[in-house]
């Protein structure tokens, strides 16, 4: 059984050439280069008519997540690396020791009340 090796396999009948002229008008663009501390480069495009102050000074690097800036020789450094915080650390930031003890006492009292009702039945 011979297969018909079609050169246009996977394309629709009537699909024309995929050149730039068939995709419509492109607005004028401005390419801006950014570099991070690790040397990653990104070059997003912005509309050419955008005001210069609207172009971001820093962007997050898509490779490592660090901030990247427009100066290749002096990329922005990380101001402060915060370690991962646990849920308990966030709770301790919001509550004092006295508040925590009061909440614990209230929760234990509710638990004891529930248990005593269950055992009485």
N, C-alpha and C positions, 0 to 999 in steps of 0.2 A: 504494500500500500504506500503510495507516494504522497507526500504532503506537498501542497502547493506553497512554496516559500515566497510569501508575499512580502514585498519591501515596505508596504505600508501597514504592516500588522500592528494592531493596537490603536490605530487612528480611525476617526470617523470618515465616512464618505462625505465629501464636500468640505472637509476641513482644509483651509488654505494654509499658506506658509505662516510660520510662527515668528515672523520678523518684527522688528521694533515698529515699523510703520503701521502694522495692523493692530497694535495695542493702544492706540490713541495718543493724545497729547500729553507730554510730560512737562510739568512745571520746572522752572529753573531751580536747581538744588545747590546746596552748599555743603561740602563734606568737611566735617570737623574731626580731628584726630585726638584721641585720649589715650593715656598710658597710665598703668598702675605701678605700684612698687615692684611687683614681680615681673614687669616688662611686657605684660600683655597689652596688645594694641587693639583698640576698637575704633571704627570710623563711621559713625552714624551720619545720615544726611538730614539736613534741615532745609526748610523752604528758604530760597534766596532772599525773599522780601522780609524775612523775620528781622526784628530789631536785634542788634548785637547783644543787648543786655538780657534778652530773653533766651539766649543760648546758654544752657547750663555750664557752670564753671567746672563742676565735677559730676561724674556719673559713677554708678556702681559697676565694677568689672563683672561681666557675665561669666568669666572663668573662675575667679577666686572670691568674688564678693567684696573685695577691698575697693576703696574709692580710687577713681582714676581722674587725672587732670590733663590739661592741654600742654603742659610743659614736660617734654620727654626727659629732660635732664633732672628735673625736680618734681617727680610725681608726689601727690599728697600722701602723707603718712597717716596711719591710723592714730587718731587722737587718744583713744583709750580702749583697750581690749577688755571687755567685761566677761568674766567667766560665766559659765552656765549656772543659772540659779535654780534651785529646787523649789517645789511648791512651798515647802516649809520656810524657806528663806523669804519668799514673798509674804507669807503670812506673818512672819516675825517682824517684817518692816511695818505692817499695818497695825499690829496689836502689841500692847504692853504685856508684861508678865502677869499683872493683876487681871487684865481683861481675859487673857487666856485661861487663867485659873478659874475665873467666874464662869466662862463658857463651858469649861470641862465639868465643873460642878453641876451646872444646869443640865448638860447632856447626860451625865451619870444619874442624876435624879429622875429624869424622864425615863431612862432605861430601867431603873429599879422599879418605878411605878408600873411600867408596862409588864415587867416580869412578874411582879406581885399579883397583878390582875390575871395573868395567864395561869399562874399556879393555883389561884383561888378557884378557878373554874373547874 
